[in-house]
Amino acid sequence: GGITTSIMQGDQAHYLRFVPPTKLSMVVAIPDFNLSTHEARQVLPQSVPFEDAVFNISRTALVIAALCQGEFHHLRYALEDKMHQPYRKHLIPGMQQVFDVAIEKGALGVAISGAGPCLIAFAQNHCDEIGAGMVQTFASNHIKASYLVLDIDTEGAKVVI
């Protein structure tokens, strides 16, 4: 349960788990079309400018610190990206508009979930308003969508007998 961050060092996994100190929900907008990870990876450049790498690395650190300390207002800028979202936005019609509406409705930050096409907004309040706004914005771009409001599971997987 909680949030786990990890790296591989050779064949050894190193990880840390933490639970944010206050409630945080994720509003996941699910557009009704498929986007394969392979296709999403094909649009990424082979290399990125040094400045873009620094931009993302600094934000990665801020995301973790914001989540650990419950300083969620930092997520708006910490979730900005220059290494994959700009290259994938044309694969997700209306993506920037959906981001903007989510923020207007009260989201703390928004990003592509994984390789897409789902978009994830982090929020403490107004989750249904955020989700409905994201779905309506997809609809205005001729994309049917739905949304889910998910909470961070603090217990993790368990066996129920």
N, C-alpha and C positions, 0 to 999 in steps of 0.2 A: 504494500500500500504506500501511499504518498507519492513522492516524485523521486525518481532515481536518475542520476547522471553517471555516465560511465565512459571508460576508454579501454582500448585494447593495447597492451604492451606485449608485442609478440603474440604468444598464445595465452597470455594471462589477462583476465578482465579485472579492472580496478573500478570500484563504484562507491558512491555515497548515496544514501537515501535520506530524505527529509520530508517533513510534513509542514506546509505553510502554517504559520501561527494563527491565521484567521481564515474564515471561509472564502473560497474562491470557486466560482463556477466557470464552466466552459460552454459556450453556445456554439454548436457546430452546425453550420449551414451545409446541407447535402444537396448539391445540384443533381438533377436527374440526367446525367450523362457519364460515360466512362472516360477515364483518362489513365492510360497505363503508365506505370512508373517508367517503363522503357521510353515511351513517347515524351514524358516530362523531362527525362534525362537528356534526350536527344537535342533539346533546345539550349542546354547549358553550354557555355563556352569551355574550351579546353584549359584556358587560364583566365585569371581575373587581375585587374590592376591591384597593385600593392595597397593602395588607399582603400579599395573596396574590401580587401581582406581584413585590414585593420579596423575598418568601420564595423564589420560583422563580429570580429573577435571581441571588441570592446562591448558590443551589445550583448553578446552571449554571457559575458561576466555579469553585466547589469541585470539580465533576466534572472540568473541564479540568485544574486544578492537580493533582488526585489522579492522573489518568491520566498527565500529563507527568512527575510525580515518582515514580511507582510507589507512592504512598501509598494503596493500594486500600482500606484499612480505612475511609477516609472515604466510600466509595461508598454505604454503608448509608444514611447521612443525606443525602448529596448527591443521591441519586436520588428523594428524597421530592418530592412534587408537590402543588400546590393548584390548578393551572390546567386540567388535563384529566383526570387519573386519577380524582378523586372523582366527576366527572360521567359517566365511562364505565364505572365499576365494575359497574353493574347490567347492562351489555351483555355482560359476561364472567362467567358464573356461577362463584362460588367464587374470584374473583380475589384477595381479601385472604387467604383461606386458603392459596392457592397461594404468595403472597408469603411468608407466615409459615413455611410448610414449607420453602421454599427457604432462608430464613435459618437455620432450625433445622438443616438438613442441611449448612450451611457456605457458602452464598452470601454474597458480600460486599455485594451490593445487588441489588435487583429493581425492574423497571419494566414498564409496557406498552411493547411494541415498536411504535413508530409509532402508528398509530391503533388497533391491536389487530387481531384478538383474541390474537395471539401475546404471550407474556410472556417477558422476557429477564432472566436472572440472570447476574451476573458472578461468576466464581470462579477460584481458582488450584488448588484441590484438590477432590476428591469430586464431580466433575462428573456422573458417572453416578448417584451417589446423589441428587444434587440433582434431576436430570432425572426419575429414577424417582419421587421424592417428588412432584414437580410433576404428573406424569401420574396418579399414584394419587389425588392430591387432586382433580384434575379429574374422575376416575372417580367419586369419592364425591359429586360434584355432577352425576352423570349425563351427563358430557361425555367422549367418547372423545378421547384426545390422544396425541401422540407428542412426542419431543424430539430435538434435535440439539445436539451439542457443537461449537462453532465457535471457531477461534483467529483472532487478528488476522493478516491477511495483510500481511506487511511488505514484499512486493515489488510488489504491485499487479497489474493486468492485464498480460499479456504474450502475444505472438504466438508460437505453436509451429508450426514448419513441419516 
